[in-house]
Amino acid sequence: METRAEVYTNAAGLLVRLGFAARVEPSFTNPREPRPVIALVTDAPPVLIGHAISQVAADPEPHLPTTSANARKAETGEPQLAWWV
């Protein structure tokens, strides 16, 4: 079974190939989540995030993000959200 970091890295690669900004943040923190988490940071819509994860993971269910928070703006000016479980 893949680790969450592997799944998010592969999903980010797929989202980039689809034309979105995407990267993995290995130690994302914010005021609502004081402990560091592995997050997928992207400007892709939530449905495409789920689709990308389902395409790259053998068992996608445990890796589907349930929480999001504002990250920073992409170079294109689109807002980015960090997604994590």
N, C-alpha and C positions, 0 to 999 in steps of 0.2 A: 504494500500500500504506500502511496506517495505521502510525503509530508506536505503540510499546508504551504510552506515556502516554495516547494517544487510546483505545486498546483497553481499558486498565484503567479509565479514567474512564467510558467507556460501560458496561462490565461492572459497575462499582460502582453506577451509576445504576439498572441493571436489578435488581441485588441489593437495593437500597434499596426499589424498587417491590415486590419480593417479600417485604418485611418484615424484611430483615436489616440490620444495621449494616454499612456498607461505605464506604470512602474510599480515595483514592490518596495514598500517601506518596511524594513525588517524590525524596526523598533518605534513604531508610531505611538505618540502619546497626545492626549488633549485633555481639557479640563474634566470631561465626562468619563474618561478612561485613563486614570493616573498611571496604571501599570503599562509598560510597553507591550504592544501587540504587533503581529505581522499583519500588514494592511495592503490591500490592492488600491492604489491611488489612480483614478482615471476620470475622464470626462464622458465616458460611455454611459448610456442609459442602463438602468438596473436590469432590464430584461436581457440585454446583450452581455452583461457581466455574468449572469446565470448561465446563459448559453455558452459563453467561452469556457467557464469552469466545467460545464457538463461535457464539453468536447475534449478536454484535456485530462480529466480525472477518471480513473477506473471506477471509483465510487464517489460521485460528486457531492452527495448529501451532506457529509460532515464538513465540507469546505465552503458551502454556500454562505455568503456573508449575511448577517442579520442586523448589523449596526453600521451606521455611516456618520461621518462628520465632515465639515468643510476642511479641505486641506489648503491648497493655494491655487492661484490661477495658472492655467497652462500658458505656454508661449503664444497660443492662438487666441488667448483671451477668454476661453471657455472656463467656467468654474470647474474645479476638480473636487471630488469627494474621495475620502478614504473609506474603504469598506473592510470590515473584519467580522469574525465570528465571536 
